[in-house]
Amino acid sequence: MAKEKDQNTKDNKNLLICFLWNFSAELKLILMALLVLCTLATLLPFIPSSFSISASELRFCISRIAAPDAVNSTSLAVVTDPGLENGVIKRPLKDKANGDTKRLFSGNTSVLNNGVTKRSFTGYGWAAYNFVLMSAYRGGVNSFAVIGLSSKPLHVYAHPSYRCEWVPLNQSENRVLTDGSRILTDWGYGRVYTTVVVNCTFPATVNSKNSGGTLLLHATTGDADRNVTDSIPVLTESPNAVDFDLYDTNRRREKYDYLYCGSSLYGNLSPQRVREWIAYHARFFGEKSHFVLHDAGGVQEEVLEVLRPWIELGRVTLHDIRDQERFDGYYHNQFMVVNDCLHRYRFDAKWIFFFDVDEFIGIPPNNTISSVMETLEEYSQFTIEQMPMSSQLCFSGDGAARTYRKWGFEKLAYRDVKKVPRRDRKYAVQPRHVFATGVHMSQNVQGKTYHGTGSLIRYFHYHGSISQRREPCRHLFNGTRIMFDNNPYVLDTTMRDVGLAVKTFEIRTIGDRLIRTRQ
């Protein structure tokens, strides 16, 4: 009996061992799962609280595993991609009508009568501002000018419009509303933003009692999908702040005879070239002249040191416009900058000149700028012919050693005489007759424009010399006519001949403060 009992116990043990052996793989998986769960339970308190999985995300993950396909239950075909080593599961869900893969998608789509699928696009938010305000100025007793930027795609593909409203400070007076006239001065050049000058002309005198008020600009996008109007306060006049005599043509009293409006200054400018430019033109235009420069990142500390004596004398005004770099416009938004300058100083100068700091205005010997301008008095605008000068070929008539000590416009004396259809011009205007302006001339001027000024006034263009902080002379010549890179040049000493007079003028005006200026 005892032997039988021992035999049964032994058989049960063998049966248990066989059972465990047959299910060893499953038991290993169960034990591994328990080990992973215990590990996670141990590490869970150390996981950062910011790490979390939402319920919707968990349901999405489970659905990706559990649900084969909610759209179609087409059987799976295992194919071999020749570019891969393993088989790739492919779901060929084809529409019998047009062969397109059936997928859930959004978007407005329609099929036209000719069988073409028409797609549409819906915009959200804003890629560029409707209007970026720089400034606004009163242009007369009943007119104003608003200068700024606007999204160029908006002006290409939509129909933006502007309305001007005068809101009196005295609420007993009536508001006045008028349509604004849009002027696009850089239409062929604009980038993300284009320059917009809005002319607001009211039917009668605005703020006639001089009681103050605010000018509002209502800028409407004209977009087919989202026609939005932004109401922008652009100018506020305090009580008794307007001098209406300023706009009386019979009482003209301009502060300056000549005013220079400069484009945006950017890049690594040469302090010495800037020194030469300002000294030359301060002498050329005379005491009743003023220079307005705009710093778009080019007026570094060394350049500012060159300008500081002239700023202290009241001959130069420097505007910091670096903030406009946030808005991608043509050449650092120079069209907006020169239009702001035009309207800001519209009633302060008889003539405003527009040219660059690598260009020098010149007149024939024995003439003066005042005599030339008297000849052109009947014109609202005149253009100035270009004399293209080499920025690397120098005249060595005084010997190499002395040549290198001369100023740039003295030694860069070779003029390009290659015949071309046309060259860029620069210009001057009588600002009271101009509504908006450009870089090479104004196309929004009231009155006559004169182009035949070649015998009266010209400008010498040393292209790129202003941004070279090194000795400009790359090659020295001593002839009156030379060929360089298959291009003909002639010796032109117009600028060279006034070098000594300009240097003497600088010393007498501001002393020797800039004598150690570096390239």
C-alpha positions as CSV (number, residue, x, y, z in Angstrom):
1,M,0.0,0.0,0.0
2,A,2.8,2.4,0.8
3,K,4.6,1.5,-2.4
4,E,1.5,2.2,-4.4
5,K,1.1,5.6,-2.7
6,D,4.7,6.5,-3.4
7,Q,4.3,5.5,-7.0
8,N,1.2,7.8,-7.4
9,T,3.1,10.7,-5.9
10,K,6.0,10.1,-8.3
11,D,3.6,10.0,-11.2
12,N,2.0,13.3,-10.2
13,K,5.4,15.0,-10.0
14,N,6.3,13.6,-13.5
15,L,3.0,14.9,-14.8
16,L,3.6,18.4,-13.4
17,I,7.1,18.5,-14.8
18,C,5.8,17.4,-18.2
19,F,3.1,20.1,-18.0
20,L,5.6,22.8,-17.1
21,W,8.0,21.7,-19.8
22,N,5.3,21.7,-22.5
23,F,4.2,25.3,-21.6
24,S,7.7,26.7,-20.8
25,A,7.6,29.3,-23.6
26,E,4.3,30.7,-22.3
27,L,5.5,30.7,-18.8
28,K,8.6,32.6,-19.8
29,L,6.5,35.3,-21.5
30,I,4.2,35.6,-18.4
31,L,7.2,35.9,-16.1
32,M,8.8,38.5,-18.5
33,A,5.6,40.5,-18.5
34,L,5.4,40.4,-14.7
35,L,9.0,41.6,-14.6
36,V,8.3,44.5,-17.0
37,L,5.2,45.5,-15.0
38,C,7.2,45.5,-11.7
39,T,10.0,47.5,-13.3
40,L,7.5,50.1,-14.5
41,A,5.8,50.2,-11.1
42,T,9.2,50.8,-9.5
43,L,10.2,53.6,-12.0
44,L,6.8,55.3,-12.2
45,P,7.4,57.7,-9.2
46,F,10.6,59.0,-10.8
47,I,9.0,59.9,-14.2
48,P,8.6,63.8,-14.5
49,S,5.1,65.1,-14.1
50,S,5.2,66.9,-17.4
51,F,5.2,63.6,-19.2
52,S,1.7,62.4,-19.7
53,I,-0.4,60.6,-22.2
54,S,-4.0,61.8,-22.8
55,A,-6.9,59.5,-23.1
56,S,-7.5,60.5,-26.7
57,E,-3.9,59.6,-27.6
58,L,-4.2,56.3,-25.8
59,R,-7.5,55.5,-27.7
60,F,-5.7,56.4,-31.0
61,C,-2.8,54.1,-30.3
62,I,-5.2,51.2,-29.4
63,S,-7.3,51.8,-32.4
64,R,-4.3,51.7,-34.7
65,I,-3.5,48.3,-33.3
66,A,-7.0,46.9,-33.1
67,A,-8.8,48.3,-36.1
68,P,-7.5,47.0,-39.5
69,D,-9.1,49.7,-41.6
70,A,-12.3,51.8,-41.1
71,V,-12.6,52.8,-44.7
72,N,-12.4,49.5,-46.6
73,S,-11.7,45.9,-45.7
74,T,-9.8,45.1,-48.8
75,S,-7.5,42.1,-48.3
76,L,-3.8,42.6,-47.8
77,A,-1.3,41.8,-50.5
78,V,2.3,41.1,-49.5
79,V,4.6,42.3,-52.3
80,T,8.4,42.7,-52.5
81,D,9.8,46.1,-53.1
82,P,12.9,45.8,-55.2
83,G,14.5,48.7,-53.2
84,L,14.0,46.9,-49.9
85,E,15.1,43.6,-48.5
86,N,11.9,42.8,-46.6
87,G,8.4,42.4,-47.8
88,V,6.2,45.5,-47.5
89,I,2.5,45.4,-46.7
90,K,0.6,47.3,-49.3
91,R,-3.1,48.4,-49.3
92,P,-4.1,49.0,-52.9
93,L,-7.4,50.9,-52.3
94,K,-8.3,52.0,-55.8
95,D,-11.3,53.9,-56.9
96,K,-12.8,52.2,-59.9
97,A,-13.9,55.5,-61.4
98,N,-10.7,57.4,-61.6
99,G,-8.0,55.3,-60.1
100,D,-7.3,57.7,-57.1
101,T,-6.5,56.2,-53.8
102,K,-9.5,56.5,-51.4
103,R,-8.4,58.5,-48.4
104,L,-10.2,60.8,-46.0
105,F,-9.2,64.4,-46.7
106,S,-10.4,67.9,-46.1
107,G,-10.5,71.0,-48.4
108,N,-12.9,72.5,-50.9
109,T,-12.8,70.5,-54.1
110,S,-15.2,70.5,-57.0
111,V,-15.2,69.0,-60.5
112,L,-15.9,71.5,-63.3
113,N,-17.9,70.8,-66.4
114,N,-14.8,70.2,-68.5
115,G,-13.7,67.5,-66.1
116,V,-11.0,69.6,-64.3
117,T,-10.8,69.3,-60.5
118,K,-11.0,72.7,-59.1
119,R,-9.0,73.2,-55.9
120,S,-9.3,76.2,-53.5
121,F,-7.1,77.5,-50.7
122,T,-8.2,79.0,-47.4
123,G,-5.9,81.4,-45.5
124,Y,-5.7,81.6,-41.7
125,G,-3.9,84.3,-39.7
126,W,-1.7,86.8,-41.5
127,A,1.4,86.3,-43.5
128,A,2.1,90.1,-43.7
129,Y,0.5,93.1,-42.1
130,N,-2.3,95.0,-43.8
131,F,-0.5,98.3,-43.2
132,V,2.8,99.2,-41.5
133,L,2.8,102.9,-40.6
134,M,6.0,104.9,-40.7
135,S,4.6,108.5,-40.6
136,A,1.9,110.9,-41.6
137,Y,2.2,114.7,-42.4
138,R,-0.1,117.6,-43.2
139,G,0.4,118.6,-46.8
140,G,-1.8,121.6,-46.9
141,V,-4.9,123.2,-45.3
142,N,-7.0,120.3,-46.5
143,S,-4.6,117.4,-47.4
144,F,-2.4,114.9,-45.6
145,A,0.1,112.2,-46.7
146,V,0.4,108.8,-44.9
147,I,3.6,106.8,-45.6
148,G,4.0,103.1,-44.9
149,L,4.2,99.6,-46.1
150,S,1.6,97.0,-47.1
151,S,1.6,93.4,-48.1
152,K,2.5,93.2,-51.8
153,P,0.5,90.0,-52.5
154,L,-2.5,91.8,-51.0
155,H,-2.1,94.6,-53.6
156,V,-1.5,92.0,-56.4
157,Y,-4.4,89.6,-55.8
158,A,-6.9,91.6,-53.8
159,H,-8.3,95.1,-54.0
160,P,-7.2,97.1,-50.9
161,S,-8.6,100.5,-50.4
162,Y,-8.1,103.4,-48.0
163,R,-10.4,106.0,-46.5
164,C,-9.4,109.0,-44.4
165,E,-11.4,110.4,-41.5
166,W,-10.8,113.5,-39.5
167,V,-12.0,113.2,-35.9
168,P,-12.1,116.6,-34.1
169,L,-11.0,116.9,-30.6
170,N,-14.1,119.0,-29.9
171,Q,-16.9,116.5,-30.1
172,S,-19.4,119.2,-31.1
173,E,-17.7,119.5,-34.5
174,N,-18.5,117.0,-37.2
175,R,-16.3,114.2,-38.4
176,V,-15.2,114.4,-42.0
177,L,-14.6,111.3,-44.2
178,T,-13.0,111.1,-47.7
179,D,-11.5,108.5,-50.0
180,G,-7.7,108.1,-49.9
181,S,-5.7,108.0,-53.0
182,R,-3.2,105.1,-53.1
183,I,0.3,105.7,-54.7
184,L,2.6,102.7,-55.1
185,T,6.0,104.2,-55.6
186,D,8.1,101.0,-55.9
187,W,5.6,98.8,-57.7
188,G,8.2,97.1,-59.9
189,Y,10.6,96.5,-57.0
190,G,8.5,95.5,-53.9
191,R,9.2,92.3,-52.1
192,V,7.0,90.9,-49.3
193,Y,6.1,94.5,-48.6
194,T,5.5,97.4,-51.0
195,T,5.6,101.1,-50.2
196,V,2.3,102.9,-50.1
197,V,1.7,106.6,-49.9
198,V,-1.9,107.5,-49.2
199,N,-3.0,111.0,-50.1
200,C,-5.9,112.3,-48.1
201,T,-7.5,115.3,-49.7
202,F,-10.6,116.7,-48.0
203,P,-13.2,119.0,-49.7
204,A,-12.5,121.9,-47.3
205,T,-10.0,123.1,-44.7
206,V,-9.4,120.5,-41.9
207,N,-9.2,121.7,-38.3
208,S,-10.0,125.2,-39.5
209,K,-10.5,126.4,-35.9
210,N,-7.2,124.9,-34.8
211,S,-9.0,123.1,-32.1
212,G,-7.1,119.8,-32.6
213,G,-8.1,116.3,-33.7
214,T,-6.9,113.0,-35.1
215,L,-6.6,111.7,-38.6
216,L,-7.7,108.0,-39.0
217,L,-6.8,105.8,-41.9
218,H,-9.3,103.0,-42.6
219,A,-7.3,100.4,-44.5
220,T,-9.5,97.7,-46.1
221,T,-7.8,94.5,-47.4
222,G,-10.3,93.9,-50.2
223,D,-9.7,90.2,-49.8
224,A,-12.4,87.9,-51.2
225,D,-12.1,85.5,-48.3
226,R,-11.5,88.0,-45.5
227,N,-12.4,91.6,-46.1
228,V,-11.0,93.3,-43.0
229,T,-10.8,97.0,-42.2
230,D,-8.2,98.3,-39.8
231,S,-8.7,101.8,-38.4
232,I,-5.4,103.4,-37.6
233,P,-4.8,106.7,-35.9
234,V,-2.0,108.1,-38.0
235,L,-1.7,111.8,-36.9
236,T,-2.8,113.8,-34.0
237,E,-2.8,117.6,-33.9
238,S,-3.0,119.4,-30.6
239,P,-5.0,122.6,-30.2
240,N,-3.3,125.7,-31.8
241,A,-0.5,123.5,-33.1
242,V,-1.1,124.2,-36.8
243,D,0.6,127.1,-38.5
244,F,-1.6,127.7,-41.5
245,D,0.7,130.4,-42.9
246,L,3.1,127.6,-43.7
247,Y,0.8,126.4,-46.5
248,D,0.3,129.9,-48.0
249,T,2.3,130.0,-51.2
250,N,2.5,133.8,-50.9
251,R,4.3,133.6,-47.6
252,R,7.0,131.1,-48.6
253,R,9.9,131.1,-46.1
254,E,11.9,128.0,-46.5
255,K,14.7,127.3,-44.0
256,Y,17.0,125.8,-46.6
257,D,17.8,126.4,-50.2
258,Y,18.9,122.8,-50.7
259,L,18.1,119.7,-48.7
260,Y,19.5,116.2,-49.3
261,C,17.3,113.2,-48.7
262,G,19.5,110.1,-48.5
263,S,18.4,106.5,-49.0
264,S,18.9,103.7,-46.5
265,L,22.6,103.4,-45.4
266,Y,23.5,99.7,-44.9
267,G,26.6,97.4,-45.0
268,N,30.2,98.1,-44.0
269,L,30.6,101.7,-45.0
270,S,34.1,103.4,-45.3
271,P,34.5,106.2,-42.8
272,Q,37.0,108.0,-45.1
273,R,34.6,107.9,-48.1
274,V,31.8,109.2,-46.0
275,R,34.1,112.0,-44.7
276,E,35.0,113.0,-48.3
277,W,31.3,112.9,-49.4
278,I,29.9,115.1,-46.6
279,A,32.8,117.6,-46.8
280,Y,32.5,118.0,-50.5
281,H,28.7,118.5,-50.6
282,A,28.6,120.8,-47.5
283,R,30.9,123.1,-49.5
284,F,29.1,122.6,-52.8
285,F,25.6,123.4,-51.6
286,G,26.6,126.2,-49.2
287,E,25.5,127.2,-45.7
288,K,21.8,127.1,-46.5
289,S,21.8,123.4,-47.1
290,H,21.0,120.4,-44.9
291,F,21.7,116.7,-45.2
292,V,19.2,114.0,-43.9
293,L,20.8,110.5,-43.6
294,H,19.0,107.3,-42.7
295,D,20.9,104.6,-40.8
296,A,19.7,101.1,-41.7
297,G,22.7,99.4,-40.1
298,G,25.5,101.1,-42.0
299,V,26.4,103.9,-39.6
300,Q,28.9,102.1,-37.4
301,E,30.8,103.9,-34.6
302,E,33.6,105.0,-36.9
303,V,31.2,106.4,-39.5
304,L,29.3,108.2,-36.7
305,E,32.5,109.8,-35.6
306,V,32.9,111.3,-39.1
307,L,29.3,112.6,-39.0
308,R,29.3,113.9,-35.4
309,P,31.0,117.3,-36.1
310,W,28.5,118.1,-38.9
311,I,25.6,117.0,-36.7
312,E,26.9,119.3,-33.9
313,L,27.0,122.2,-36.5
314,G,23.4,121.5,-37.5
315,R,24.3,120.6,-41.0
316,V,23.4,116.9,-40.8
317,T,20.4,115.0,-39.3
318,L,20.7,111.3,-38.8
319,H,17.6,109.0,-38.5
320,D,17.9,105.5,-37.0
321,I,15.6,103.4,-39.2
322,R,17.0,99.9,-38.3
323,D,13.6,98.8,-37.0
324,Q,12.3,98.7,-40.6
325,E,14.5,95.6,-41.2
326,R,11.7,93.5,-39.7
327,F,9.7,94.2,-42.9
328,D,11.1,92.8,-46.1
329,G,11.0,95.6,-48.6
330,Y,13.2,96.6,-51.6
331,Y,16.7,97.7,-50.6
332,H,16.0,98.2,-46.9
333,N,12.7,100.0,-47.8
334,Q,14.4,102.9,-49.4
335,F,11.3,104.0,-51.3
336,M,9.4,104.4,-48.0
337,V,12.4,106.2,-46.5
338,V,12.8,108.8,-49.3
339,N,9.0,109.4,-49.3
340,D,9.0,110.1,-45.6
341,C,11.9,112.5,-46.1
342,L,10.1,114.3,-48.9
343,H,6.9,114.9,-46.8
344,R,8.8,115.6,-43.6
345,Y,10.8,118.4,-45.1
346,R,8.3,119.4,-47.8
347,F,8.0,123.0,-46.6
348,D,11.5,123.4,-45.3
349,A,13.5,123.6,-48.5
350,K,13.2,125.1,-52.0
351,W,14.8,122.1,-53.6
352,I,15.3,118.5,-52.4
353,F,18.0,116.3,-54.0
354,F,17.9,112.6,-54.2
355,F,21.2,110.7,-54.9
356,D,23.5,108.2,-53.1
357,V,26.6,108.5,-50.9
358,D,28.9,107.1,-53.6
359,E,27.8,109.9,-56.0
360,F,29.1,113.5,-56.2
361,I,27.1,116.3,-57.8
362,G,29.2,118.5,-60.1
363,I,28.8,121.6,-62.3
364,P,31.0,123.1,-64.9
365,P,33.9,125.3,-63.8
366,N,33.2,129.0,-63.0
367,N,29.5,128.2,-62.3
368,T,27.7,128.1,-59.0
369,I,24.9,125.9,-57.8
370,S,22.7,129.0,-57.3
371,S,23.1,130.1,-60.8
372,V,22.3,126.7,-62.2
373,M,19.2,126.4,-60.0
374,E,18.0,129.8,-61.1
375,T,18.1,128.5,-64.7
376,L,15.9,125.5,-63.7
377,E,13.4,127.5,-61.5
378,E,10.5,127.0,-63.9
379,Y,10.6,123.2,-63.5
380,S,9.1,121.2,-60.7
381,Q,11.7,118.4,-61.3
382,F,14.9,117.9,-63.3
383,T,17.0,114.8,-63.7
384,I,20.8,114.7,-63.5
385,E,23.0,112.8,-66.0
386,Q,25.5,110.2,-64.7
387,M,29.2,110.3,-65.2
388,P,30.4,106.7,-64.4
389,M,33.8,106.8,-62.8
390,S,36.0,103.8,-62.2
391,S,36.3,102.7,-58.5
392,Q,39.7,101.0,-59.0
393,L,41.7,102.9,-61.7
394,C,43.7,105.8,-60.3
395,F,45.7,108.6,-62.0
396,S,49.3,108.6,-60.9
397,G,50.4,111.9,-62.4
398,D,51.7,113.1,-59.0
399,G,53.7,109.9,-58.4
400,A,52.6,106.7,-56.7
401,A,53.5,107.8,-53.1
402,R,51.5,111.1,-53.3
403,T,48.6,109.4,-55.2
404,Y,47.9,107.1,-52.2
405,R,47.7,110.1,-49.9
406,K,45.0,111.8,-51.9
407,W,41.3,111.5,-51.3
408,G,39.3,109.0,-53.2
409,F,37.5,111.4,-55.6
410,E,40.9,113.1,-56.4
411,K,42.7,109.9,-57.5
412,L,39.8,108.0,-59.0
413,A,39.9,110.2,-62.1
414,Y,39.1,107.8,-65.0
415,R,35.6,108.0,-66.5
416,D,34.0,105.1,-68.3
417,V,33.1,106.3,-71.9
418,K,31.6,103.0,-73.2
419,K,28.4,103.8,-75.2
420,V,25.3,102.3,-73.6
421,P,21.6,102.9,-74.4
422,R,21.0,104.8,-71.1
423,R,22.4,105.2,-67.7
424,D,20.6,105.7,-64.4
425,R,19.7,109.3,-63.5
426,K,19.2,111.1,-60.2
427,Y,17.1,114.1,-59.7
428,A,15.9,117.1,-57.7
429,V,12.4,118.5,-57.1
430,Q,10.6,121.5,-55.7
431,P,8.9,119.5,-53.0
432,R,5.7,121.6,-52.8
433,H,4.8,120.2,-56.2
434,V,5.4,116.5,-55.5
435,F,2.9,114.0,-54.0
436,A,5.2,111.0,-53.9
437,T,8.7,110.2,-55.1
438,G,11.0,107.4,-56.2
439,V,14.7,106.6,-56.3
440,H,15.6,107.8,-59.8
441,M,12.8,110.3,-60.4
442,S,9.2,111.2,-59.3
443,Q,6.3,110.1,-61.3
444,N,3.8,111.9,-59.1
445,V,4.7,115.5,-59.7
446,Q,2.7,118.6,-60.6
447,G,4.4,120.7,-63.2
448,K,7.1,120.2,-65.7
449,T,10.1,117.8,-65.7
450,Y,13.3,118.7,-67.5
451,H,15.8,116.0,-68.6
452,G,18.4,118.0,-70.7
453,T,20.6,119.1,-67.9
454,G,23.9,117.5,-69.1
455,S,25.6,120.9,-69.7
456,L,24.4,122.4,-66.4
457,I,24.7,119.7,-63.8
458,R,25.9,116.1,-63.6
459,Y,26.8,113.5,-61.0
460,F,30.0,111.5,-60.8
461,H,29.3,107.9,-59.7
462,Y,32.0,105.9,-58.0
463,H,30.0,102.7,-57.9
464,G,30.7,100.5,-54.8
465,S,33.5,102.7,-53.5
466,I,31.6,103.6,-50.3
467,S,31.5,100.0,-49.1
468,Q,35.2,99.2,-49.6
469,R,37.2,99.8,-46.4
470,R,40.6,99.7,-48.1
471,E,42.7,101.7,-50.5
472,P,40.6,102.1,-53.6
473,C,43.5,102.2,-56.1
474,R,43.9,98.8,-57.6
475,H,45.7,99.9,-60.8
476,L,47.7,103.1,-61.5
477,F,47.8,104.8,-64.9
478,N,49.3,108.0,-66.3
479,G,47.6,108.3,-69.7
480,T,44.6,110.5,-70.7
481,R,42.9,107.6,-72.6
482,I,43.3,104.0,-71.5
483,M,41.7,100.6,-72.1
484,F,41.0,98.3,-69.2
485,D,39.2,95.0,-69.4
486,N,38.2,95.9,-73.0
487,N,36.5,99.0,-71.7
488,P,37.5,102.6,-72.7
489,Y,38.3,105.2,-70.1
490,V,39.3,108.9,-70.3
491,L,41.0,111.1,-67.7
492,D,38.4,113.4,-66.2
493,T,39.8,115.9,-63.6
494,T,36.6,117.7,-62.8
495,M,36.5,116.3,-59.3
496,R,40.2,116.1,-58.9
497,D,40.6,119.9,-59.4
498,V,38.5,120.8,-56.4
499,G,40.2,118.4,-53.9
500,L,42.4,121.0,-52.2
501,A,39.5,123.5,-51.9
502,V,37.4,120.8,-50.2
503,K,40.1,119.8,-47.7
504,T,40.7,123.5,-46.8
505,F,36.9,124.0,-46.3
506,E,36.8,121.0,-44.0
507,I,39.6,122.3,-41.8
508,R,38.1,125.8,-41.6
509,T,34.7,124.5,-40.8
510,I,35.2,121.7,-38.2
511,G,39.0,121.8,-37.6
512,D,41.3,118.8,-37.8
513,R,39.1,116.4,-35.8
514,L,38.9,114.0,-38.7
515,I,42.4,114.1,-40.0
516,R,43.2,110.6,-38.7
517,T,40.1,109.0,-40.2
518,R,40.9,105.5,-41.5
519,Q,39.6,103.8,-44.7
